[in-house]
Amino acid sequence: MMSSQMRNLAILAALALAGCSLGSTLNSGANNYKGKPLSAVTAKLGTPNEVQTIAGQKAYIWNVGNALYACQIRVVMAGDVVDTYEGSGDVNICGQYGALSGGLKGYGE
């Protein structure tokens, strides 16, 4: 009887570890858009919700997720290419887009 309980515990532990590993893999695919055209970002995120000009640079903003779990992704351009790609909000939602809070400013330099 004891060996059956140990076997079940081992299976449960293996499943829990596999679940942690899978979640980590899903959210670790950071998107490095720095130096790429805006079309690379819009292919993933669609049309931006807002466009701003900040200090002469175009900034594009997407709001993804829902009312409870949301992420705002901001892309600032340097001419025709992405300078920064960053997100703020729910880490699980932002992570799906490679835009973790604090952003990917300078990512891949």
TIKEVEX-225356 format. One record per residue: residue number from 1; residue in three letters; y, x, z of N, C-alpha, C in turn. Coordinates in pm, 1 decimal. Layout:
// residues N
<pos:NUM	code:ALA	nY:Y	nX:X	nZ:Z	caY:Y	caX:X	caZ:Z	cY:Y	cX:X	cZ:Z>
...
END
This chain:
// residues 109
<pos:1	code:MET	nY:-119.3	nX:83.0	nZ:0.0	caY:0.0	caX:0.0	caZ:0.0	cY:125.3	cX:87.2	cZ:0.0>
<pos:2	code:MET	nY:124.2	nX:194.0	nZ:77.6	caY:240.2	caX:280.7	caZ:86.3	cY:267.8	cX:346.3	cZ:-48.9>
<pos:3	code:SER	nY:164.8	nX:384.6	nZ:-124.1	caY:186.5	caX:449.5	caZ:-253.0	cY:249.6	cX:352.5	cZ:-353.0>
<pos:4	code:SER	nY:220.6	nX:226.0	nZ:-343.7	caY:281.8	caX:125.7	caZ:-431.3	cY:431.4	cX:114.0	cZ:-402.6>
<pos:5	code:GLN	nY:468.5	nX:116.6	nZ:-276.2	caY:609.7	caX:110.6	caZ:-239.2	cY:683.1	cX:236.5	cZ:-287.1>
<pos:6	code:MET	nY:620.1	nX:350.4	nZ:-273.1	caY:681.3	caX:475.8	caZ:-318.1	cY:699.8	cX:475.5	cZ:-470.8>
<pos:7	code:ARG	nY:598.3	nX:422.9	nZ:-540.7	caY:606.9	caX:415.4	caZ:-686.7	cY:722.4	cX:324.2	cZ:-727.7>
<pos:8	code:ASN	nY:734.7	nX:209.2	nZ:-662.8	caY:843.8	caX:116.0	caZ:-693.1	cY:980.1	cX:178.8	cZ:-663.0>
<pos:9	code:LEU	nY:987.6	nX:251.6	nZ:-553.3	caY:1111.9	caX:319.3	caZ:-517.6	cY:1147.7	cX:426.5	cZ:-621.6>
<pos:10	code:ALA	nY:1048.1	nX:499.5	nZ:-667.5	caY:1070.7	caX:602.2	caZ:-769.2	cY:1118.0	cX:539.1	cZ:-900.4>
<pos:11	code:ILE	nY:1059.2	nX:426.3	nZ:-937.8	caY:1100.4	caX:356.7	caZ:-1060.0	cY:1243.5	cX:306.7	cZ:-1046.1>
<pos:12	code:LEU	nY:1274.8	nX:249.1	nZ:-931.4	caY:1409.7	caX:199.0	caZ:-906.8	cY:1512.0	cX:312.5	cZ:-912.2>
<pos:13	code:ALA	nY:1479.5	nX:424.8	nZ:-851.4	caY:1570.1	caX:540.1	caZ:-852.9	cY:1590.0	cX:591.3	cZ:-995.4>
<pos:14	code:ALA	nY:1482.8	nX:596.7	nZ:-1074.2	caY:1492.7	caX:643.0	caZ:-1212.7	cY:1580.6	cX:549.2	cZ:-1295.6>
<pos:15	code:LEU	nY:1564.6	nX:418.7	nZ:-1275.4	caY:1647.0	caX:322.0	caZ:-1347.1	cY:1793.5	cX:334.2	cZ:-1307.9>
<pos:16	code:ALA	nY:1820.0	nX:353.6	nZ:-1180.6	caY:1958.5	caX:367.7	caZ:-1133.7	cY:2023.0	cX:491.8	cZ:-1194.3>
<pos:17	code:LEU	nY:1949.7	nX:602.4	nZ:-1197.9	caY:2002.9	caX:725.4	caZ:-1257.0	cY:2024.2	cX:710.0	cZ:-1406.5>
<pos:18	code:ALA	nY:1933.4	nX:641.6	nZ:-1473.3	caY:1949.1	caX:618.1	caZ:-1616.7	cY:2072.3	cX:533.2	cZ:-1643.1>
<pos:19	code:GLY	nY:2096.8	nX:433.9	nZ:-1560.5	caY:2215.0	caX:349.2	caZ:-1575.5	cY:2342.7	cX:428.3	cZ:-1557.7>
<pos:20	code:CYS	nY:2346.8	nX:517.5	nZ:-1460.4	caY:2465.6	caX:601.0	caZ:-1438.9	cY:2488.3	cX:691.5	cZ:-1558.9>
<pos:21	code:SER	nY:2381.8	nX:747.1	nZ:-1610.8	caY:2392.2	caX:836.6	caZ:-1724.3	cY:2442.1	cX:762.1	cZ:-1846.8>
<pos:22	code:LEU	nY:2391.0	nX:641.6	nZ:-1871.2	caY:2431.8	caX:563.0	caZ:-1986.2	cY:2579.0	cX:528.2	cZ:-1977.0>
<pos:23	code:GLY	nY:2626.7	nX:483.6	nZ:-1861.5	caY:2767.7	caX:449.3	caZ:-1844.2	cY:2857.0	cX:568.7	cZ:-1870.4>
<pos:24	code:SER	nY:2815.5	nX:683.5	nZ:-1823.9	caY:2892.4	caX:805.4	caZ:-1844.8	cY:2901.7	cX:839.2	cZ:-1993.2>
<pos:25	code:THR	nY:2792.0	nX:822.5	nZ:-2065.6	caY:2789.4	caX:852.3	caZ:-2207.7	cY:2880.3	cX:757.3	cZ:-2285.4>
<pos:26	code:LEU	nY:2878.6	nX:629.4	nZ:-2249.3	caY:2960.0	caX:532.1	caZ:-2321.3	cY:3108.0	cX:561.1	cZ:-2307.7>
<pos:27	code:ASN	nY:3150.6	nX:610.4	nZ:-2193.8	caY:3292.7	caX:630.9	caZ:-2169.5	cY:3339.0	cX:773.8	cZ:-2193.0>
<pos:28	code:SER	nY:3249.2	nX:862.9	nZ:-2231.7	caY:3291.2	caX:1002.3	caZ:-2244.6	cY:3333.5	cX:1037.4	cZ:-2387.1>
<pos:29	code:GLY	nY:3326.6	nX:943.7	nZ:-2480.1	caY:3359.9	caX:973.7	caZ:-2618.7	cY:3509.6	cX:974.6	cZ:-2642.5>
<pos:30	code:ALA	nY:3577.7	nX:1068.9	nZ:-2582.1	caY:3722.9	caX:1076.5	caZ:-2595.2	cY:3760.5	cX:1093.9	cZ:-2742.2>
<pos:31	code:ASN	nY:3858.3	nX:1017.4	nZ:-2783.8	caY:3906.5	caX:1025.2	caZ:-2921.2	cY:4019.7	cX:1125.7	cZ:-2928.5>
<pos:32	code:ASN	nY:4002.2	nX:1226.3	nZ:-3010.2	caY:4106.8	caX:1325.7	caZ:-3027.4	cY:4181.6	cX:1294.8	cZ:-3156.4>
<pos:33	code:TYR	nY:4289.5	nX:1217.6	nZ:-3143.2	caY:4368.4	caX:1179.3	caZ:-3259.3	cY:4484.9	cX:1274.6	cZ:-3284.5>
<pos:34	code:LYS	nY:4506.9	nX:1369.7	nZ:-3196.9	caY:4619.8	caX:1462.6	caZ:-3213.3	cY:4609.4	cX:1532.3	cZ:-3349.1>
<pos:35	code:GLY	nY:4721.4	nX:1524.2	nZ:-3424.3	caY:4724.6	caX:1586.7	caZ:-3555.3	cY:4671.1	cX:1499.9	cZ:-3667.6>
<pos:36	code:LYS	nY:4621.4	nX:1380.9	nZ:-3634.1	caY:4566.5	caX:1290.5	caZ:-3735.0	cY:4670.2	cX:1185.3	cZ:-3772.8>
<pos:37	code:PRO	nY:4654.2	nX:1122.1	nZ:-3887.9	caY:4748.7	caX:1017.3	caZ:-3927.3	cY:4730.2	cX:890.8	cZ:-3843.2>
<pos:38	code:LEU	nY:4833.3	nX:808.9	nZ:-3839.6	caY:4827.5	caX:683.3	caZ:-3764.2	cY:4712.6	cX:595.7	cZ:-3811.4>
<pos:39	code:SER	nY:4678.4	nX:603.2	nZ:-3938.1	caY:4569.7	caX:520.7	caZ:-3992.5	cY:4436.7	cX:546.5	cZ:-3921.0>
<pos:40	code:ALA	nY:4415.3	nX:666.7	nZ:-3868.5	caY:4292.9	caX:696.0	caZ:-3793.3	cY:4288.1	cX:613.4	cZ:-3665.1>
<pos:41	code:VAL	nY:4402.5	nX:593.7	nZ:-3602.0	caY:4409.1	caX:514.4	caZ:-3478.7	cY:4398.1	cX:366.0	cZ:-3510.0>
<pos:42	code:THR	nY:4470.4	nX:321.2	nZ:-3611.8	caY:4466.3	caX:178.1	caZ:-3644.3	cY:4328.6	cX:135.5	cZ:-3694.5>
<pos:43	code:ALA	nY:4251.3	nX:227.7	nZ:-3750.6	caY:4114.8	caX:195.0	caZ:-3790.9	cY:4031.0	cX:156.3	cZ:-3669.3>
<pos:44	code:LYS	nY:4059.7	nX:215.3	nZ:-3554.0	caY:3986.2	caX:186.2	caZ:-3430.2	cY:4049.3	cX:70.6	cZ:-3353.3>
<pos:45	code:LEU	nY:4183.2	nX:67.3	nZ:-3345.0	caY:4251.7	caX:-28.4	caZ:-3256.9	cY:4314.4	cX:-147.0	cZ:-3328.5>
<pos:46	code:GLY	nY:4327.1	nX:-140.5	nZ:-3459.0	caY:4393.2	caX:-248.2	caZ:-3532.2	cY:4544.5	cX:-231.0	cZ:-3531.0>
<pos:47	code:THR	nY:4614.5	nX:-339.0	nZ:-3561.4	caY:4760.2	caX:-337.1	caZ:-3566.3	cY:4816.9	cX:-324.9	cZ:-3425.6>
<pos:48	code:PRO	nY:4916.0	nX:-238.2	nZ:-3404.5	caY:4973.5	caX:-224.3	caZ:-3269.8	cY:5047.7	cX:-351.2	cZ:-3227.7>
<pos:49	code:ASN	nY:5053.9	nX:-373.3	nZ:-3095.5	caY:5126.7	caX:-487.8	caZ:-3040.7	cY:5276.9	cX:-464.6	cZ:-3039.4>
<pos:50	code:GLU	nY:5316.3	nX:-338.1	nZ:-3038.7	caY:5458.3	caX:-306.0	caZ:-3026.2	cY:5486.2	cX:-171.0	cZ:-3092.0>
<pos:51	code:VAL	nY:5605.7	nX:-156.2	nZ:-3147.5	caY:5650.4	caX:-29.0	caZ:-3204.9	cY:5786.9	cX:1.6	cZ:-3144.8>
<pos:52	code:GLN	nY:5803.6	nX:125.2	nZ:-3097.3	caY:5930.0	caX:168.2	caZ:-3038.4	cY:5971.4	cX:301.0	cZ:-3101.2>
<pos:53	code:THR	nY:6099.1	nX:332.5	nZ:-3088.5	caY:6146.8	caX:465.7	caZ:-3124.8	cY:6202.8	cX:528.5	cZ:-2998.6>
<pos:54	code:ILE	nY:6144.2	nX:642.1	nZ:-2959.0	caY:6183.7	caX:711.1	caZ:-2836.3	cY:6224.6	cX:852.9	cZ:-2874.3>
<pos:55	code:ALA	nY:6350.7	nX:885.5	nZ:-2849.1	caY:6403.3	caX:1018.8	caZ:-2880.7	cY:6371.9	cX:1058.1	cZ:-3024.7>
<pos:56	code:GLY	nY:6386.2	nX:962.0	nZ:-3115.5	caY:6363.1	caX:988.4	caZ:-3256.1	cY:6217.2	cX:987.8	cZ:-3298.0>
<pos:57	code:GLN	nY:6124.2	nX:967.0	nZ:-3204.9	caY:5981.6	caX:963.5	caZ:-3237.9	cY:5931.8	cX:819.5	cZ:-3230.8>
<pos:58	code:LYS	nY:5848.1	nX:783.0	nZ:-3326.7	caY:5787.1	caX:650.7	caZ:-3325.8	cY:5676.7	cX:647.2	cZ:-3220.9>
<pos:59	code:ALA	nY:5672.1	nX:537.7	nZ:-3145.0	caY:5566.6	caX:515.9	caZ:-3046.2	cY:5502.5	cX:380.8	cZ:-3076.2>
<pos:60	code:TYR	nY:5371.6	nX:378.3	nZ:-3080.6	caY:5295.4	caX:257.3	caZ:-3108.8	cY:5216.4	cX:220.4	cZ:-2984.1>
<pos:61	code:ILE	nY:5215.1	nX:91.5	nZ:-2950.2	caY:5151.3	caX:46.7	caZ:-2825.9	cY:5051.1	cX:-64.0	cZ:-2856.6>
<pos:62	code:TRP	nY:4931.7	nX:-48.9	nZ:-2799.5	caY:4826.4	caX:-149.0	caZ:-2809.2	cY:4793.6	cX:-196.3	cZ:-2668.5>
<pos:63	code:ASN	nY:4770.0	nX:-324.7	nZ:-2652.8	caY:4722.3	caX:-381.5	caZ:-2526.7	cY:4580.6	cX:-431.7	cZ:-2551.6>
<pos:64	code:VAL	nY:4484.5	nX:-369.9	nZ:-2483.9	caY:4343.8	caX:-405.6	caZ:-2503.2	cY:4284.5	cX:-451.8	cZ:-2371.3>
<pos:65	code:GLY	nY:4174.6	nX:-525.6	nZ:-2378.9	caY:4111.1	caX:-579.3	caZ:-2259.4	cY:4149.7	cX:-724.2	cZ:-2241.1>
<pos:66	code:ASN	nY:4158.3	nX:-765.9	nZ:-2113.6	caY:4195.9	caX:-903.8	caZ:-2082.3	cY:4290.9	cX:-905.0	cZ:-1963.8>
<pos:67	code:ALA	nY:4322.4	nX:-1024.2	nZ:-1913.7	caY:4421.4	caX:-1035.9	caZ:-1805.8	cY:4378.2	cX:-962.6	cZ:-1678.6>
<pos:68	code:LEU	nY:4249.1	nX:-957.4	nZ:-1650.6	caY:4201.5	caX:-891.2	caZ:-1528.4	cY:4177.7	cX:-742.0	cZ:-1547.6>
<pos:69	code:TYR	nY:4128.3	nX:-704.1	nZ:-1663.6	caY:4093.9	caX:-564.6	caZ:-1690.8	cY:4161.4	cX:-523.9	cZ:-1820.9>
<pos:70	code:ALA	nY:4274.0	nX:-459.5	nZ:-1810.0	caY:4353.3	caX:-427.8	caZ:-1929.0	cY:4386.3	cX:-279.4	cZ:-1935.8>
<pos:71	code:CYS	nY:4413.7	nX:-236.1	nZ:-2056.6	caY:4457.5	caX:-98.4	caZ:-2080.4	cY:4568.4	cX:-102.8	cZ:-2184.1>
<pos:72	code:GLN	nY:4673.2	nX:-28.7	nZ:-2159.7	caY:4779.5	caX:-13.0	caZ:-2257.7	cY:4766.6	cX:127.0	cZ:-2316.3>
<pos:73	code:ILE	nY:4749.7	nX:133.4	nZ:-2447.1	caY:4735.1	caX:260.7	caZ:-2516.5	cY:4863.9	cX:288.2	cZ:-2592.2>
<pos:74	code:ARG	nY:4915.4	nX:409.7	nZ:-2575.4	caY:5041.5	caX:448.1	caZ:-2640.4	cY:5018.0	cX:572.8	cZ:-2724.0>
<pos:75	code:VAL	nY:5061.0	nX:565.5	nZ:-2848.2	caY:5052.0	caX:677.3	caZ:-2941.4	cY:5193.8	cX:715.4	cZ:-2980.9>
<pos:76	code:VAL	nY:5229.1	nX:841.4	nZ:-2962.1	caY:5360.5	caX:892.0	caZ:-3002.7	cY:5337.1	cX:985.5	cZ:-3120.4>
<pos:77	code:MET	nY:5416.3	nX:964.0	nZ:-3224.5	caY:5400.1	caX:1039.8	caZ:-3347.6	cY:5492.4	cX:1161.4	cZ:-3352.0>
<pos:78	code:ALA	nY:5449.0	nX:1263.0	nZ:-3422.1	caY:5531.8	caX:1379.1	caZ:-3456.6	cY:5536.2	cX:1379.2	cZ:-3608.5>
<pos:79	code:GLY	nY:5636.7	nX:1312.4	nZ:-3661.0	caY:5642.0	caX:1294.0	caZ:-3806.3	cY:5535.5	cX:1194.6	cZ:-3847.6>
<pos:80	code:ASP	nY:5444.3	nX:1238.1	nZ:-3934.3	caY:5339.4	caX:1150.3	caZ:-3985.9	cY:5205.6	cX:1164.9	cZ:-3914.2>
<pos:81	code:VAL	nY:5202.3	nX:1246.5	nZ:-3808.2	caY:5075.2	caX:1267.2	caZ:-3737.1	cY:5090.7	cX:1236.2	cZ:-3588.5>
<pos:82	code:VAL	nY:4977.8	nX:1209.3	nZ:-3523.1	caY:4976.3	caX:1176.2	caZ:-3380.6	cY:5009.0	cX:1299.8	cZ:-3297.5>
<pos:83	code:ASP	nY:5104.5	nX:1283.5	nZ:-3206.5	caY:5138.5	caX:1389.6	caZ:-3111.2	cY:5065.2	cX:1365.9	cZ:-2979.6>
<pos:84	code:THR	nY:5075.4	nX:1243.2	nZ:-2925.3	caY:5004.1	caX:1211.0	caZ:-2801.4	cY:4933.0	cX:1077.9	cZ:-2815.7>
<pos:85	code:TYR	nY:4820.0	nX:1067.0	nZ:-2747.2	caY:4737.6	caX:946.1	caZ:-2742.1	cY:4699.8	cX:930.3	cZ:-2596.4>
<pos:86	code:GLU	nY:4753.8	nX:826.5	nZ:-2530.1	caY:4728.8	caX:811.9	caZ:-2387.0	cY:4717.9	cX:666.1	cZ:-2348.7>
<pos:87	code:GLY	nY:4652.2	nX:641.9	nZ:-2237.3	caY:4634.5	caX:506.1	caZ:-2189.3	cY:4666.1	cX:494.9	cZ:-2042.0>
<pos:88	code:SER	nY:4699.2	nX:372.9	nZ:-2000.9	caY:4716.8	caX:345.7	caZ:-1858.7	cY:4661.0	cX:207.4	cZ:-1831.1>
<pos:89	code:GLY	nY:4595.9	nX:195.2	nZ:-1717.1	caY:4534.8	caX:67.9	caZ:-1680.6	cY:4393.8	cX:88.9	cZ:-1630.5>
<pos:90	code:ASP	nY:4309.7	nX:-9.3	nZ:-1653.0	caY:4171.0	caX:-6.4	caZ:-1606.2	cY:4095.2	cX:108.4	cZ:-1672.6>
<pos:91	code:VAL	nY:4038.9	nX:195.1	nZ:-1590.4	caY:3971.9	caX:315.1	caZ:-1640.9	cY:3851.5	cX:280.5	cZ:-1729.2>
<pos:92	code:ASN	nY:3781.2	nX:172.4	nZ:-1699.6	caY:3665.3	caX:134.5	caZ:-1781.4	cY:3707.5	cX:86.7	cZ:-1919.8>
<pos:93	code:ILE	nY:3816.5	nX:11.8	nZ:-1927.0	caY:3865.2	caX:-34.9	caZ:-2057.3	cY:3926.3	cX:82.4	cZ:-2134.0>
<pos:94	code:CYS	nY:4013.9	nX:158.6	nZ:-2069.3	caY:4075.9	caX:273.7	caZ:-2135.8	cY:3970.1	cX:373.2	cZ:-2183.1>
<pos:95	code:GLY	nY:3867.5	nX:392.5	nZ:-2101.4	caY:3761.8	caX:487.2	caZ:-2135.1	cY:3686.9	cX:450.2	cZ:-2261.6>
<pos:96	code:GLN	nY:3677.5	nX:320.2	nZ:-2290.9	caY:3610.2	caX:276.7	caZ:-2413.5	cY:3684.2	cX:322.8	cZ:-2537.7>
<pos:97	code:TYR	nY:3812.5	nX:350.4	nZ:-2521.7	caY:3896.0	caX:393.9	caZ:-2633.5	cY:3934.3	cX:541.0	cZ:-2621.6>
<pos:98	code:GLY	nY:3873.1	nX:613.2	nZ:-2528.9	caY:3904.1	caX:754.8	caZ:-2510.5	cY:4045.8	cX:776.8	cZ:-2462.9>
<pos:99	code:ALA	nY:4101.8	nX:677.1	nZ:-2394.7	caY:4241.9	caX:685.4	caZ:-2349.6	cY:4246.3	cX:670.3	cZ:-2198.6>
<pos:100	code:LEU	nY:4190.3	nX:765.6	nZ:-2127.6	caY:4186.7	caX:756.4	caZ:-1982.5	cY:4325.4	cX:767.5	cZ:-1925.0>
<pos:101	code:SER	nY:4345.8	nX:707.2	nZ:-1809.0	caY:4478.3	caX:711.9	caZ:-1743.4	cY:4523.2	cX:855.9	cZ:-1732.2>
<pos:102	code:GLY	nY:4648.0	nX:878.4	nZ:-1759.1	caY:4699.1	caX:1015.2	caZ:-1763.6	cY:4699.7	cX:1066.6	cZ:-1905.3>
<pos:103	code:GLY	nY:4620.9	nX:1001.5	nZ:-1988.7	caY:4625.4	caX:1027.6	caZ:-2131.4	cY:4549.4	cX:1150.0	cZ:-2173.7>
<pos:104	code:LEU	nY:4554.9	nX:1173.8	nZ:-2300.4	caY:4490.9	caX:1288.9	caZ:-2362.7	cY:4598.5	cX:1379.2	cZ:-2421.6>
<pos:105	code:LYS	nY:4713.1	nX:1380.7	nZ:-2356.1	caY:4825.4	caX:1460.8	caZ:-2404.4	cY:4780.4	cX:1605.1	cZ:-2422.7>
<pos:106	code:GLY	nY:4792.1	nX:1652.9	nZ:-2543.1	caY:4752.7	caX:1791.1	caZ:-2571.1	cY:4604.4	cX:1811.0	cZ:-2580.0>
<pos:107	code:TYR	nY:4525.7	nX:1703.1	nZ:-2577.2	caY:4379.5	caX:1712.6	caZ:-2581.6	cY:4337.9	cX:1783.6	cZ:-2710.5>
<pos:108	code:GLY	nY:4251.1	nX:1879.9	nZ:-2695.0	caY:4197.5	caX:1949.4	caZ:-2810.7	cY:4283.9	cX:2062.6	cZ:-2862.4>
<pos:109	code:GLU	nY:4389.0	nX:2098.3	nZ:-2789.1	caY:4476.5	caX:2206.9	caZ:-2835.0	cY:4407.5	cX:2339.9	cZ:-2818.4>
END
